[in-house]
Amino acid sequence: MLVVTTPTIARWRVVEHLGIVSGEAILGANIFRDFLAGIRDIVGGRSAAYEKELRNAKAIALQEMSAQAEELGANAIVSADLDYETIQMGRGGGMLMVSASGTAVIVEEGE
């Protein structure tokens, strides 16, 4: 499945718009990792644990969106967008949410 953030694809022609598709991923953040990430934020550096979770959540959201597009018969998604949010869940807990959305289309070589 070809997924692009642009409304068109170079050298391809959109022949049919099938509708909006989306995918979401909500992952819990471990309290121990939160603590270590907080320390890294204070002393500098990157939080590898959070970066890994972000990549994982993004992959899940894109995979779900692509699966939904395939069910509609699409071979591409245009105007794809990713949104990231954190949800605080009381003391020391939180969730990471990534949502992906775009327009499922059928494209053919052309233009």
Secondary structure, DSSP 8 states (H G I E B T S, - for coil): -EE-SSSS-TTEEEEEEEEEEEEEEEEEE-HHHHHHHHHHHHH----HHHHHHHHHHHHHHHHHHHHHHHHHT-SEEEEEEEEEEEEE-STT-EEEEEEEEEEEEEEEE--
